[in-house]
Amino acid sequence: MFVIGERINGMFNDVAKAIKQGDKATIQGLARKQMEAGADALDVNVGPAAEEPLRAMEWLVNTIGEVTDAPLAIDTTKFEVMETGLKLCKGKAIINSTSGDKEKLDRFLPLAKKYNASIIALTMNKSGIPQDAQSRAEIAAQIVTCAQEQGIDMNDLYIDGVILPVNVAQDHSREVLETIRQCKLLCDPPPKTILGLSNVSQKALNRPLVNRTYLAMAIACGLDAAILDPLDKDLMNSMITAELLMGKQIYCGNYLEAYRKK
Amino acid sequence: MEKATEKWASKVNELIIGATQKEGGTRNSLIKVGGATTLPFLHFEGVIPNPPVIAMEVWDMEPPDWPAVLKEPFGEVLGDPVEWAKKCINEYGANFLCLRLASTHPDTKNNSPEEAAATVKKVLEVVSVPLMIIGCNQAEKDTEVIPAVSEAARGDNCLVGIAVEANYKTITAACQSDGHSIIAESPIDINLAKQLNILISDMGFSPEKIIMHPATGALGYGLEYTYSIMERSRLAALQGDKMMSMPMVNFVGQEAWRAKEAKASEQEIPEWGPIASRGPLWEVTTAVSYLQAGADILVMCHPKAIDSVKKVIEELMKKE
């Protein structure tokens, strides 16, 4: 599993405050802690409240770059903010994200190519988020076609089936799992699949339980990557165990520890 | 047609055995194993920086069960580890030796740890190639013997063993304090192999200094079980499993020469052909199979068998 740590996001109060005050220690602490907890990459989102998103992104990427060369997922819908982030990344960059709209793909895919970045593409378009797996897979197929035309390696393309909160769109949980399965049939080698996991449990009462249960189910469907909170140890343990049960790791008594030694 | 190649994420650990004066040891040469970024001998797919190596067995006593055809090349020196070691190097071109302290076994001479340590010291003084040192493979006795011989070889970065689940703590501690690499053995079981690697590294021992012994089965005696486990281990290493990325060793000679097919006389079973070539061939066939399974170190006995396998390695390491 490719884990993208979600914690450096201006939606969280501590991060918003740190951005506002130029408090490097908080951001760098979050970067370090997430990497130690098993993140393979870090999401970077300035949040909706940032007054100058461009400068905030610049500051965040540089601040994180001082403590780690980890790949960064530049999380913004704004093209200029995206390119600013990509330019400054020390490690591999990940574009987070584009939708399936042709005009967006035409801008973001060349950007991925230019910066040798991976790219996350959501199975949604101007008409919104599809109701079922079939329609999501159709958008995924369009994304794959565009990406192939642009010469993007399928290992660098992450399809996100867009999970909605279970308390408002219960049917979607199942449909997204089916989307993950269908993405694997689109081409050979298939694109990777990813989830912004925490969204499934927005406003639910026991968020960690919903998160880790859904993650295990998604892994069983072939999920390759997730944006999640690596500091949730139970969640990480569920993830490691699900991968073990899928035969992705060799079992041994201390398999949790073995995974963390990787 | 396009060649189908796999892109692996990781590689087998690279390990150096021996230490020259520069590294604080007394050896004149080093042995380097591992480091491959692909399956055995797939040169078109990845890099295989170090060829598999052969360690030639030297015992600290005359081997009680060796058949005449295996004793014959050594003659007089059997029972004298120093002369035996010299013969391996000078006559048979060995560049890596495996000193087996069989005399410490309670069922043979039950020699003391001190006697074993003295033997190790003498051999190290006389020969200058890197050394693998193993006890008598009795877990309890090895916990007494290995710390003593490990200390006697301190600084020479030997490959010491054999650590099993029952005695790994003592052997790991000895290797740790005297700067040796360790052989970790598990009973043809990939899950236990991984567990032992974790337990050893949990003691603060570097995973990069572990060599796995997945147990060895001779041709006709379970070779295919070990083979499949070695293949899976190698695949796990290439996929990035750090607790399975260790190079592997096989005790080919020990197992091949236990086989009836290697030992039975011509009078007993005439249709099996001349014993002079049958035994070495059994050892060669076993060894070559393990090369294909991913062995990094082969511990072997018969000089003729070793010669043949060296040639095979040379062929397999040719890139075209």
HADDOCK unambig.tbl for C-alpha pairs under 7 A between the chains (distance, minus, plus):
assign (segid A and resid 250 and name CA) (segid B and resid 191 and name CA) 6.57 0.50 0.50
assign (segid A and resid 251 and name CA) (segid B and resid 191 and name CA) 5.43 0.50 0.50
assign (segid A and resid 252 and name CA) (segid B and resid 191 and name CA) 4.70 0.50 0.50
assign (segid A and resid 252 and name CA) (segid B and resid 192 and name CA) 6.35 0.50 0.50
assign (segid A and resid 252 and name CA) (segid B and resid 194 and name CA) 6.02 0.50 0.50
assign (segid A and resid 252 and name CA) (segid B and resid 195 and name CA) 5.19 0.50 0.50
assign (segid A and resid 253 and name CA) (segid B and resid 195 and name CA) 6.10 0.50 0.50
assign (segid A and resid 254 and name CA) (segid B and resid 195 and name CA) 6.51 0.50 0.50
assign (segid A and resid 258 and name CA) (segid B and resid 198 and name CA) 6.67 0.50 0.50
assign (segid A and resid 258 and name CA) (segid B and resid 243 and name CA) 6.43 0.50 0.50
assign (segid A and resid 261 and name CA) (segid B and resid 242 and name CA) 6.82 0.50 0.50
assign (segid A and resid 262 and name CA) (segid B and resid 241 and name CA) 6.12 0.50 0.50
assign (segid A and resid 262 and name CA) (segid B and resid 242 and name CA) 5.09 0.50 0.50
